[in-house]
Amino acid sequence: MKVIRYFGVAATSIARWDGFHWHPLGSGIGGVPYSVYALAFGPDGSLYAGGAFTIAGGVATNRIARWDGAQWHPLGSGMAGGGMGYWGVRALVFGPDGSLYAGGAFTTAGGFAASYIARWDGTGWHHLSLGSGISGAVLALAVGPDDSLYAGGEFTTAGGVVANGIARWDGAQWHPLGSGMGGVYYRVIYALAFSPDGSLYAGGSFTTAGGIAAKDIARWDGAQWHPLGTGMSVYDVGVRALVFGPDGSLYAGGEFTTAGGVAANHIARWDGAQWHPLGTGMWMTGDYPFVNALTFGPDGSLYAGGHFTTAGGIAANDIARWDGAQWHPLGSGMSVYDIGVRALVFGPDGSLYT
């Protein structure tokens, strides 16, 4: 199990930051494996966690669980199958009707066949409500202004329709977004985000979007794909996280070292015309650093989680805060021997959960 310590507080795989101190969520999440990849708050105020785990709070919870503020609960019998490539539940999002959509690498949900995506209505899993599902791992989910569900990942078909890495569910059937993503080695989408104007931004590991050169990041205007400058550095494994800030800028995190040809170590800002670094970004010695999760707090600060030991040259183990001018650690951060922060979300109480 991955036991993380914050100011001496043990917190297994999941924790809460109140702005000053870290707190565990019960006895945490465990099993083999034990990672948390996705977090989302529901309309009921509960926190939902997805990942590659089998236990939450000592209760059997296969890859997905709910925290009610005091204890953990399973969601039916959870997920199973899918192999080890992208293990477990990798993305969570709530729909307009209050249903929870889960995507990842699984082939059953609640004991029923569910090809990499499923819907939880609060009492049970539905395996036929998203057509015949998707042909490969779903790594990102987002709900658009039109209430459609968008899925990104490593797949080639959705509902039997050709959809390279990205598709839209209108409530009845799946649709491709142009010709999707392409690449010589990779064509994977890890992150999706909608802009204030309703455009969809997709980040991942690819070299083309809709047949147009677009390195690791692109914008869908509803009809076609557009690059964001020259995109990210050539020799990398892409963009892992996207979020829009209060100023309307797009923030991207991942495993890149340049954005638009400008040095930007694993995190950068797109102002609509060009890329900008955030200080000197993230780094670590002896391993491959990355930013895997981004979110904005109630105070307007940007929070970044991933696998790194410094942010802006300051010691910050796996998690840091950008105030618009410089980076700050959150306490002593995570333990040294871990696989980094994979998900971040703010709760109704203003606390940060990771």
Sequence and secondary structure as in RCSB ss.txt:
>XXXX:A:sequence
MKVIRYFGVAATSIARWDGFHWHPLGSGIGGVPYSVYALAFGPDGSLYAGGAFTIAGGVATNRIARWDGAQWHPL
GSGMAGGGMGYWGVRALVFGPDGSLYAGGAFTTAGGFAASYIARWDGTGWHHLSLGSGISGAVLALAVGPDDSLY
AGGEFTTAGGVVANGIARWDGAQWHPLGSGMGGVYYRVIYALAFSPDGSLYAGGSFTTAGGIAAKDIARWDGAQW
HPLGTGMSVYDVGVRALVFGPDGSLYAGGEFTTAGGVAANHIARWDGAQWHPLGTGMWMTGDYPFVNALTFGPDG
SLYAGGHFTTAGGIAANDIARWDGAQWHPLGSGMSVYDIGVRALVFGPDGSLYT
>XXXX:A:secstr
  EEEETTEEEES EEE SS EEE TT EESSS EEEEEEE TTS EEEEEE SEETTEE SSEEEE SS EEE 
TT EE   STT EEEEEEE TTS EEEEEE SEETTEE SSEEEE SS EESSTTTT BSSEEEEEEE TTS EE
EEEE SEETTEE SSEEEE SS EEE TT EE SS  EEEEEEE TTS EEEEEE SEETTEE SSEEEE SS E
EE TT B SSS  EEEEEE TTS EEEEES SEETTEE SSEEEE SS EEE TT EE SSS  EEEEEEE TTS
 EEEEEE SEETTEE SSEEEE SS EEE TT S SSS      EE TTS EE 
